[in-house]
Each structure stands twice: as C-alpha cells, then as structure tokens.
Amino acid sequence: MTRGFTRDLKLLKKTYKGKRDRIEFEKQITQIVQELKYEPRPFHAPLEPWPSKSASEGWEFRKLKFAPYRRRGGAGEGRIMYCVNASEQRVRLIYLYTHEQYSKRPPDKEIRDRLGEEL
C-alpha cells in the first residue's frame, strides 16, 4: 500500500467506534486489495478521468466502488482510486475515501500530488 492510501485507511479506521469494527473494516480493505491483484479491472471499477496534466503513459486510472463494513446510506459508500500498469498488470493504490468525505472525488490537485508521489 502506498503512503497516502495507508494514511487514508488509518483515518477511516478511526471513524469506527469499536475495535472489532475497525479490524473487520481493515480485513475488508485487505481483501479488496488482494482481489485487485488478481482482477485489476472489475466491472465496478470503471476508468476515471485523469486530473489535468497527470496522465502517465502505460497506466490506467480507475475508481472502485464498495460498501464499507457496517456503513449505511449514500454518505457511507466507499471509493478506492488506483492505477493499473497495462502491460505489467501492477496496481498502485492512490486514494481511499467515503462519499461523506468527498461527494464526487477528491480535488484534482490532491489526486495529482498523490499520483506524482506514487507513479
């Protein structure tokens, strides 16, 4: 996991009150990440537009939608933004957030900064 993604995971874990819920949420994210290694282009992870001047040749930018553990309603919907190296099938995790944090997606500048760190 990348530094930014790891920070996001820590912040989201803190939103869970109980230790068991935090552990289950982390297990869920770990499972999703493992599945991305084997299937980096699932149907619920469409291509996402690159922020301006940030596209990296040979990489695809995607956003996976998921229902975080014990979250209800639209505000609790989760998103993982990640890149896939088309030739090597390598996955780089960029962002983890909920719809409550960002209704559409994080600001392009923040995404561009993370992409610059990770690709």
C-alpha positions as CSV (number, residue, x, y, z in Angstrom):
1,M,0.0,0.0,0.0
2,T,1.2,3.5,-0.7
3,R,1.8,6.1,2.0
4,G,-1.3,8.2,1.1
5,F,-3.5,5.2,0.9
6,T,-2.2,3.9,4.3
7,R,-3.0,7.4,5.8
8,D,-6.5,7.2,4.4
9,L,-7.0,3.8,5.8
10,K,-5.9,4.9,9.3
11,L,-8.3,7.9,9.2
12,L,-11.2,5.8,8.1
13,K,-10.5,3.2,10.7
14,K,-10.7,5.9,13.4
15,T,-14.4,6.5,12.4
16,Y,-15.3,3.1,13.7
17,K,-16.1,3.1,17.5
18,G,-15.3,-0.5,18.4
19,K,-12.0,-2.3,18.0
20,R,-13.8,-5.3,16.3
21,D,-15.4,-3.0,13.7
22,R,-12.0,-1.4,12.9
23,I,-10.5,-4.9,12.5
24,E,-13.3,-6.0,10.2
25,F,-13.0,-2.9,8.1
26,E,-9.3,-3.4,7.7
27,K,-9.9,-7.0,6.7
28,Q,-12.4,-5.8,4.1
29,I,-9.9,-3.4,2.6
30,T,-7.1,-6.0,2.6
31,Q,-9.4,-8.5,0.8
32,I,-10.3,-5.9,-1.8
33,V,-6.6,-5.1,-2.4
34,Q,-5.9,-8.8,-2.8
35,E,-8.7,-9.2,-5.3
36,L,-7.3,-6.3,-7.3
37,K,-4.0,-8.1,-7.7
38,Y,-5.8,-10.9,-9.5
39,E,-8.5,-8.9,-11.3
40,P,-7.4,-5.2,-11.6
41,R,-10.3,-4.3,-13.8
42,P,-13.5,-5.4,-12.1
43,F,-16.9,-4.2,-13.5
44,H,-17.4,-1.9,-10.5
45,A,-14.1,-0.1,-11.1
46,P,-14.6,2.0,-14.3
47,L,-11.9,4.1,-15.9
48,E,-11.7,7.5,-14.2
49,P,-10.6,10.7,-15.9
50,W,-7.0,11.8,-15.1
51,P,-6.6,15.2,-13.4
52,S,-5.2,17.6,-15.9
53,K,-1.5,17.1,-16.8
54,S,-1.2,14.0,-14.7
55,A,-1.7,11.1,-17.1
56,S,1.1,8.5,-17.1
57,E,1.8,6.6,-20.2
58,G,1.1,2.9,-19.8
59,W,-1.2,3.4,-16.8
60,E,-5.0,3.3,-16.4
61,F,-6.7,5.4,-13.7
62,R,-9.7,3.6,-12.0
63,K,-12.2,4.1,-9.2
64,L,-13.6,1.1,-7.4
65,K,-16.9,1.5,-5.5
66,F,-17.6,-0.6,-2.4
67,A,-19.8,-0.7,0.6
68,P,-17.6,-0.3,3.7
69,Y,-18.2,-2.6,6.7
70,R,-21.3,-1.5,8.7
71,R,-21.8,1.8,6.8
72,R,-25.3,2.6,5.7
73,G,-26.7,5.1,3.2
74,G,-25.1,7.1,0.4
75,A,-22.7,9.0,2.6
76,G,-21.1,5.8,3.7
77,E,-20.3,4.5,0.2
78,G,-16.5,3.8,-0.2
79,R,-14.2,4.5,-3.1
80,I,-10.7,3.3,-3.9
81,M,-8.8,5.2,-6.6
82,Y,-6.0,3.3,-8.1
83,C,-3.8,2.9,-11.2
84,V,-3.1,-0.2,-13.2
85,N,0.0,-0.7,-15.3
86,A,-1.5,-2.1,-18.5
87,S,1.5,-4.2,-19.6
88,E,2.6,-5.5,-16.2
89,Q,-0.8,-5.7,-14.5
90,R,0.7,-3.9,-11.5
91,V,-1.7,-2.0,-9.2
92,R,-0.8,1.2,-7.3
93,L,-3.4,2.3,-4.7
94,I,-3.8,6.1,-4.7
95,Y,-6.9,7.1,-2.6
96,L,-9.3,5.6,-0.1
97,Y,-12.3,7.7,0.9
98,T,-16.1,7.7,1.6
99,H,-18.8,9.6,-0.2
100,E,-19.2,11.6,3.1
101,Q,-15.6,12.9,2.7
102,Y,-15.9,13.8,-1.0
103,S,-19.3,13.7,-2.8
104,K,-17.7,13.2,-6.2
105,R,-13.9,12.7,-5.7
106,P,-11.0,14.4,-4.0
107,P,-9.8,17.7,-5.6
108,D,-7.7,17.2,-8.7
109,K,-4.7,18.9,-7.1
110,E,-4.7,16.4,-4.3
111,I,-5.0,13.5,-6.7
112,R,-2.3,14.9,-8.9
113,D,0.0,15.2,-5.9
114,R,-0.6,11.6,-4.9
115,L,-0.1,10.4,-8.4
116,G,3.2,12.3,-8.6
117,E,4.4,10.6,-5.4
118,E,3.3,7.1,-6.4
119,L,3.9,6.7,-10.2
